Amino acid sequence: MEGWPFKGKTAHKLDDIILIMILMLNKLNKLLETIWFPISFRIIALIAFIGLVIIGFTSPTDDPFFINQLAKTNLTTSFVWRLWWPLIVLSAIFIGRIWCMICPVELVTAFFARIGFKRKRPGWILSGWVITLFYMIVLVVGITILQIDLNPKYTSLYLLFILGISIISGLIFEKNTFCRYICPVGYMLGIFSKLAPLGWRVKKESVCIKCPDKSCINDKYIYQLNYKSCGVDLIPAEINNNNHCLLCGGCMKTCSTYKTSNNTSRPNPAIVKIGFAGDLMMLQPLRLPEWFFLFLLTGSMIFEMNHFQVISDLGASFISNNIINISGINTDLVKDLAHVLYLYLVIPLILWALPYFLLVIFMKVKISLSTYLQKVSLIFLPVIAAFFVGLVIMEITTKFPFYKYIIQDITGVETIKSILFRQIEMPQLPYWTEWVFILIMISALIAGIFLSFKLIGRLAYNFDIRKGRRLFYILPVIFILIILTGALGYGFLI
């Protein structure tokens, strides 16, 4: 290909990779035009969803020690929190909102919206704060306090709660309200999808301009379950980011099927190549609810960092006692409150406020707080994504030794009994693998810093930053150091 800064075999290999990607995209787009995809996958996913709920309720006891061990071997907790959750984060970064394509909850809420009251959405739902509030409740109450990610019963109740909210919202409000305005996973996938090299776009805008039927946004097709117009308030011809599209392929199907005249260019919408971090480089500002979602997400990331044995060991080597024991007040309420304040207020506040003060005080950049939060804060998204890539790989890989036991015993009860009675050893990876995870994390962070630098270059040009421009490039590094310090300092609480 012309324009490649490579020669010889390297250039040919890159040409081959591009060709393979194009062929795969073409096959996926052809698949989305079929009557059975993705709806058949959603039905299968819904059956699996129900199965996971049932398995989660098989836990025979609420004993904290037993539950803590069971979290590693029960299929429900292992799949939902140690496989599905990490994988959808990873897939969003490298593929986009591909999970939404086969999510069973979309199928459920779309069905109930079809038979529901179809009320207009109130402003408080359209504001975007509902998702952020929902996510805050899951993080603070669910994971930090109740530890639903450890207890199979609580995980099943959480899944049923999600399903119940999707049914209620479907019965009351019009279109697909849950997926666009309520689902806490939606914001996360939308934010990380800014890095994805693929996106849903129209191939030719001229086709949409001349389109006489507008089937992709026609009201009479909204409540169909398969060949349907967009249910999340998008106009395919105007989509220029990965924030909200569910990749359901509905508009592609209507564009192909419900048309008033033959046109070889239809169906016009499709998954196309937009380039890695293509959305992010457009510097489209975050909404304040989205930024606050990121604020909470960084607290969750610091919590997950302590699952690295190296991090927890380093913290323990520097800190001989924790603040709870030093204070002499050792109650569950105090512990929970200390964890919540540290993870979701104190450290994130330092993390996001310090770079702003450096910009304003040392660099003398005249920038409002809202502009910083909505636009400049985008420079930290690549390093946040890099941290999550390392955490996801660690989370999935460290559970490999348990998978063979989970396949044999999906409830995990007999496996834990065998471990407790010394009939089998607790599965674990060699200690050296921790250092492999650290190297992977470092590699991901280097890539994240590189992307952050590219964003900084664009922002510096937009804001005409000349004096102290070099300091601007230090901000992502400071951001990383605060996260690592916060993760080490978390040992002071636990």
Secondary structure, DSSP 8 states (H G I E B T S, - for coil): -TT-S--HHHHHHHHHHHHHHHHHHHHHHHHHTSSSTTHHHHHHHHHHHHHHHHHHTT-----HHHHHHHHHH-HHHHHIIIIIHHHHHHHHHHT-SHHHHH-HHHHHHHHHHHHS--B---HHHHTSHHHHHHHHHIIIIIIIIS-TTT-HHHHHHHHHHHHHHHHHHHHHBSSSHIIIII-HHHHHHHHHGGG-SEEEEES-HHHHHH-SS-GGG-GGGTT-SSS---SSS--GGG--SSSS-----HHHHHHHHS-SS--TT-S-EEEEE--TTTTGGGT----HHHHHHHHHHHHHHHHHHTTSHHHHHHHHHH-SS-HHHHHT---HHHHHHHHHHIIIIIHHHHHHHHHHHIIIIIS-----HHHHHHTGGGGGHHHHHHHHHHHHHHHHHTTHHHHHHHHH-TT-HHHHHHHHTTSS------THHHHHHHHHHHHHHHHHHHHHHHHHHHHHHHTT--TTHHHHTTHHHHHHHHHHHHHHHGGGT-
